[in-house]
Amino acid sequence: MDIGAAGLGVLLTAQDPEAEVLIQSDPTDNALAAIASILDQPEPEPETAAVEAKPIAPERTDADGYTKAGPGPMAAIRFKWTVRREDTGEYYVDEMIGENSQPVVSGPMSGDAAVRLVDDRADEARRRFEQLKSEMAGRAAAANLVRKDGGEM
């Protein structure tokens, strides 16, 4: 006897009224669960860990080419900052979202100021990412609690 998905839902709700809550889940729950599963993947070690592991770091003689990338599961929406030096000796920071976007340029500035700007922007991006990640994890936990409790908090 083939009752189909709709027939199964009717059959389950007739046998157990609490089953209706499980069948009629909010599509937002599925989206939040998918995003949370992406964010739960282990992140690669931060770029600064390799620098901190060395007892004596060589001094940077030139900031040209200094690069950092922001956190996140998808390269298409990840920030990237790169310091570049112009022929005039002034430094600029190119800030991009993804790999094919037009950069937003900050500068001119000194090499040290450019490196500080990149470090500050990367730190702020990581802080905001961690905050968003914890908010989403909290919402996913609340959605799981609602499903387990039958819709009551």
N, C-alpha and C positions, 0 to 999 in steps of 0.2 A: 504494500500500500504506500503510494507516494503522496505525502501530504504537503511537500514544499516548505519553504522557509516561513511563509505567512501562516500556513496551517500549523506548523510546529509552534510558532509564537502563540497562536490561539490555544493550542493543546496545552502548552506549558502554563499559560496564565490561568487556564481553567483548573489545572491541578495545583498550582502554587501561585498565589497572588504576588509574592515577592519576586517571582521570575520576571514579571512585567518590567520591573525597575531595571533588571540586567539587560533586557532586550532593547529597551528604549533609552539607550545611552546618548548623551549629548555629543555631537560630532566634535565639539571643542575639546572634549576629553581625549579623543583619538589624536588630534593635532598636538595637544600639549604632551601627550605621552611620546609621540614621535620626536618632537623637539627635545624633550628631556632625555630620550635614549641617545640622541646625537650628542648632547652636552655631557652625558655621563661617560663618554669615551675618554680614556686617559689622554691628557695633553702632553705634548713633548716637553722636555725640560726647557725652562726659560733660557734665553741666550746668555743671561748674566751668570748662570751657574758655572759655565766653563771659565769665565773670568775670575769668579770668586775662588775656584779650586786652585788656581795658581797662586803661590805665595807672593811672587813679585811679578807684577804686570808691567810689561814694557810701556813706556810713555808713548802716547800717540803723537806723532810728529805732524800728521796731516789728517784732517777730518773728512777729506774728500772720499766719498764712497761709503761712509758710515751708514749702515742700514739697520732698521728694525721693522718687524712685522707684528701687527696686533694679533690678539687671540681670536679664536673662533673655529668652528668646524668646517667652514666653506671658504675657499680661496677667493671666490667671486665677490664676497662681501667683507673681506679682511682688509684692514688698513695697512699701508706700508709707507714708511718714511725713509727718505734717502737724502743724504747731504751731498751737495755737489759744489765744486769750486769753479767760478768763472775765471776767465783770463785776467780780469782786473784784480784778482786776489780775494774777492768777496765770496762769501759762502751763502748758499740758498738751500732751503729744505723743500723737497718735493713730497707732497702728501697725496697718496693715491688710494682709492677704494677699488679693490680687485686688481687685475693685472692689465686691463686694457682701458682704464679711465684716463681722462686728462688730469694731470697733477694740479693741485692747488699749491702755489709757490709762496713761501715765506722768505723774506730777506730783503736786502742784504744784511749780513751779520758776520760776526767773527766766527772762526772755526769752533771755539769752545761754546759759544752761544748756540750755534747750530746743533752741536752734539747734545747740549742740555735740552734744547727744544725737542729733539727726537726722543730722548729719554723720558722727558716729562709727558709727551703725548702718548708714548707707549705705556707708561705706568698708568695714566688716566684711563686708557682704553682697557687695560687689563682689570683695573678696579671696577669699571662699569660692566665689563663682561661677567666678572665674578658675581656682582650684585644681581644682574639679570638672571644668571644661572641659578642662584639661590632662590630668587623669587619664583622662577619656573618650577624648581624642585618642590618648593612649598605648595604651589598650586596643584602640582601633580599628586603630592601626598594628600592634600585636601580632597581632591577628586576621588582618590582611592578610598579615603575614609567615608565619603558620601556613598560610594557604591557598596561598601561593605556594611554600612549601617542602614541601608535601605532608604537612603534619601534624607535622613535626619542627621543633623550635626549636634 
